[in-house]
């Protein structure tokens, strides 16, 4: 490995899954592991085999079926743990056993309080050294790739930490992880741990030093980067920063920090950054943990601007307020968000991109209507803008489709199926279509698409309960897109499938209105050009 290469050790499937409520099925883990391979992470920590049959099976399948990254299995410094890890990894072509033991006095007192580990702290420390030596040697007999972690290194006395690591390296560990298990460290003192290990453990020069930071004080990414500056060449992290308590260092953040500030860190990773947002969404869906809009790199607002001054600058040059390109992380480049803080430049630039022409004499009226609407809602969507432009010239939004009938069937062992009857106002005809899908909502939307013949992107789908009790109404919000324009539908119903269908139809009507309005503009424009050409002839 080149000294400027930082290995990315993804532990989403192990430490990330330990976040309360984030458990995933074996199928979900396998799909995420395959996505991580496409993302080009260096190591995937697939699980903790001895902890449960499900964990064992997940590690075994990932080791057998996922090509590319090294697959790691976690094990305590106990013979049965290491045997289980070795068995789970047996069919893998590239495998690592990651063994760990507590080293801080706080952990020793709590976990090794029994006298069989020693009566004094000094005796307990001797036990830890023996366990470390035995475990690493046992793991080394299974695979040449062995990682050792000193749990709670951030609160371990430095002299003992160096002693434990020296023993692990002598026993054959090829990667030494120095974790801030509790998120206690600040960057300067965390970096000092790496300097001490490099200075005191002569043998450390032949191994890779690794960071593993938790976010209890919001410093996981900062500490990980401090570790890199101090010589670490592996970062342990998770997609979206999920994990125990406040989570782990966020993979997408450390990767982009190393990329954008490459000259500062003097390092690089092998991550395919264009897949970051896609991977983030996949993990979000699998765990049920929504990504906050303001999440760095992959959040929906990461490349969005509402303030008028920011919009004006970004419209002239994105570099004025953006330090990375949206495309480089798999986000959409068009991210002007319109609200009460937006200015005229943002509004009319967006209308122009939507193909809506506003004459100079009507701009003041359109802007006034926009500001009035922006005071009433958090964000003004594209369909709102089209409606404002239509109303300012006396137009009336047209209903293009109506859902006359819907039937949905689903059951154990069979794919949900939906049948819809959609009325087309333009032709005064009805179209009946049937489709199946991964879920009832997917089946409904596929059937509606077939009935309308509409092609577009489903950007987002959200549902929330309105009220309390079993008969509470469900409110569904759907966002669809075409050519950078977004169209929203919102509907409420005690039947969430009906609400889902109604919201989708509403969004489609907004989209069709936009298409019709754009065609009118193009027709008028073409007609004007033809008249000029006729005069010239």
Secondary structure, 3 states (H helix, E strand, C coil): CCCCECEEEECCCCCHHHCCCCCCCHHHHHHHHHHHHHHCCCEEEEECHHHCHHHHHHHHHHHHHCCCCEEEEEEECCHHHHHHHHHHCCCCCCEEEEEEEECCHHHHHHHCCCHHHCCCHHHHHHHHHHHHHHHHHHHHCCCCCEEEEEECHHHCCHHHHHHHHHHHHHHCCCEEEEEECCCCCCHHHHHHHHHHHHHHCHHHHHCEEEEEEECCCCCHHHHHHHHHHCCCCEEEEEHHHCCCCCCECEHHHHHHHHHHCHHHHCCECCCCHHHHHHHHHHHHHHHCCCCCCCCCCCCCCCCCECCHHHHHHHHHCHHHCCCCCHHHHCCCCCCECECCCCCHHHHHHHHHHCCCCCCHHHHHHHHHHHHHHHCCCCCECHHHHHHHHHHHCCCCCCCCEEEEEEEEEEECCEEEEEEEEEEECCCCEEEEEEEEECCHHHHHHHHHHHHHCCCCEEEEEEEEEECCCCCCEEEEEEEEEECCEEEEEEEEECCHHHHHHHHHHHHHHHHHHHHHHHHHHHHHHHHHHHHHHHHHC
